[in-house]
Amino acid sequence: MSDNLQRINQDDATSEPSTARRGVEEEVLHWRQRGQYRELNGHKIFTMDEGDLDQPVIVLIHGFPTCSWDWLPLWQDLRQNFRLISLDMLGFGLSEKPDRRNYTIHGQADLFESLLAELGIKKYHILAHDYGDTVAQELLARQLEGKGVGQWLSGCFLNGGLFPETHRALLTQKLLLSPLGALVNSFNGFGKFSKNFSHVFGPKTKPSEWELQVFWRFINENNGKHLFHNLITYMRDRKQHRQRWVEALQNATMPLAVINGSKDPVSGSHMVARYQQLECRLDYLGEMAEIGHYPQVEAPDLVLTHYRNFLTQISAV
């Protein structure tokens, strides 16, 4: 049975209406209705907060170029034992999308801290992916400086460019970052997106047509496609703040985990090797040999198993 079919069957087995049976617009509307818009740092930001006040908190930080909906395959299982908090970062998903080229990782980290402060969250776990890994690194650096909001209980990184020297950017990403970015972006449509996006998935776990359509719909909310060349400037942030963000991983005082799809051409097994070479803190490592850049979408059950093992391990300690 293919992984995509397994995901559909797993959805059908839950009490929640199957996402596989919804149309694209209905799926986006369903996700929107589950969340709430908040004014954070002067911007209209889509946020998610589901769970009981007495449950331990997990803050989920999405990647580029998608949004909090990335976490849907893990959401229901994690929700059984945790309060889950997330948001669509500025320029992403259902949030406000200013047309400018001054997006920063620090600014995105500020949004999460503003939300945590508004909700009164004192302690929490972090689960991040891709672009969200870099946001999490900045949040971790603030924790170590004693300036962060609340207290990290743990951090877990899925595939992402933790080190600029191991991030193998796609040609499209490099062109978007260049002075020709706006022009290149104007030629991007669903076909080009589907090809590039599917390329970073594992060879046996490609996204379904429905998943691609939903991802594309979230990207295009608020005319968002035109922002690709603006949002991609995070690649410069990674180089500029490399020392700060690598030292945060090396000097972390709370447990850290890496759950990584090895087949990822952007941040696969070579990223894990660099993580270990730099002697970054690593309390748990889950490597998935046949999985690509989006492990939570490609192999949610395997990611959940690794993540639960990590949390059980640190809880025992």
PENORHU-V42074 format. One record per run of one state. SS is the DSSP state (A for helix, B for strand, O for the rest). FROM is the first residue (numbers start at 0). TO is the last residue. If there is no record, write none. Layout:
SS/FROM/TO
SS/FROM/TO
This chain:
O/0/1
A/2/12
O/13/17
A/18/20
O/21/22
A/23/33
O/34/34
B/35/39
O/40/41
B/42/49
O/50/54
B/55/60
O/61/66
A/67/78
O/79/80
B/81/86
O/87/103
A/104/118
O/119/121
B/122/127
O/128/129
A/130/144
O/145/149
B/150/156
O/157/169
A/170/176
O/177/179
A/180/185
O/186/188
A/189/198
O/199/207
A/208/230
O/231/232
A/233/239
O/240/240
A/241/249
O/250/253
B/254/260
O/261/267
A/268/276
O/277/282
B/283/287
O/288/293
A/294/297
O/298/298
A/299/315
O/316/316
